[in-house]
Amino acid sequence: MTVSETAPIARPPALAERTMCDALRATIAANRERVALRSADDAVSLTYGDLERRLAATASILHEMGLRRGDALGLMLRNRVEFHVVDAAAMLLGATPFSLYLTSPAEQIAFVMGDAGNRLVVTEPMFEEVVRAAAGDAVRVVGLDELAGGDPGFDLDAHADAVTPDDLLTLIYTSGTTGPPKGVEITHANMLAELRGMHAAVPLEGGGRQVSFLPAAHIADRWTSHYSAFMTYANTLTPVPDAGRLMPVLAQVRPTVFGSVPRVWEKIRAALEAAAGPQLADAARADPAVGAAIRAKLGFDQVQWLCCGAAPAPVELLEFFDALGLEICEVWGMSETSCIVTTNRPGRTRYGSVGRPLDGMEVRIAEDGELLVRGPLVMAGYRGRDDLTPRRSTPTAGCTRATSRGSTTTASSGSWTARRS
């Protein structure tokens, strides 16, 4: 059943909160017996009740190490349960956790951590050598084993209560393909605006299932897996540390929500056609049972919403999956806009289009063909770069200018500007 076929769906309680700290606590309170995070083999499985105690214990250790409200915390971890625990614990302390790309060399890691100004970085054994080379004497490298134990009675609420909507939630570092990486500052208010806007556009039921396999350093996985699935919708989240294992995990989990980049969808199509022949789509159009069998095989037989973003998807690729009964909604957004700005709505998808803007967002085309976006999703600014993002008024009222040419992006409003090159 797709979201377009459901009755009106109430907003999750988390969306009524002021900060993501409050959102997570509301989700925990309403779902204590539900599994929040699990590994694919169930060697690790945490209910929201378990998680509450685990977050307090982890936060107590981080606090003892000196992490305070407003401090940045580096994370270099694969898609694993511990990532979500450490990140959320730091958030509830009022800190600003951010992720490092796992393939980055030491010199780029050192640059990013120098820009972020973090004094702690949490990693796992496979990355410890490169992280230590990057950290030098300026940053303490913390292994996951050092975060074991802690005090489950630590008063985390006192710290979470002090967090405000304008506090920084996370940093998303740009890829650095057209210059040095820049830290996109996303506030609690930014992310809640994203979550509310997406729920208004694509209202989803909570209590479902999702997987996490995209890089945590990218805004897409942070939004869809961490802040949306885990903190807002109480969708049991299964991280996939090895993306090569994605397909069997999908078949096991049977996600209710799934999104990816076009390249992943292309690989899924290639695998299906290699097994069933190039006429698979035609066969599915002629016999709905064919599509139903494929959906069950993939683990998409209970999916409510499928999406694709980060690059244009070929129309014929989307039409292939449509023939199988899988409607993929293309979306458009960027790190600087807290993720999605426009999306196709289920049941009203126009292939080749990225759909309509979320509520509260203004979008128009500039004379030079670039797309201008204004509204509450626009970042607070680039970290430490007031030359690019002078803050002369409330940044969340700003406007970002995006280009598909990839050479420059300019963000501006009547009272503040930002330029990226």
Buried (B, 14 or more C-beta within 10 A) or exposed (E): EBBBEEEEBEBBBBBEBEBBBBBBBBBBEBBEEBBBBBBBEEEBBBBBBBBBBBBBBBBBBBBEBEBEBEBBBBBBBBBBBBBBBBBBBBBBBBBBBBBBBBEBEBEBBBBBBBBBBBBBBBBBEEBBEBBBBBBEEEBBBBEBEEBEEBBBEBEBEEBBBEBEBBBBBBBBBBEBEEEEBBBBBBBBBBBBBBBBBBBEBBBBBBEBBBBBBBBBBBBBBBBBBBBBBBBBBBBBBBBBBEBEEBBEBBEBBBBBBBBBBBEBBBEBBEEBBEEBEEEBBEBBBEEEEBBBBBBEBBBBBBBBBBBBBBEEBEEEBBEBBBBBBBBBBBBBBBBBBBBBBBBBBBEEBEBEEBBBBBBEBEBEEEEEEBBBBBBBBBBBBBBBBEEBBBEEEBBBBBBBBBBEEEEBBBBBBEEBBBBBE
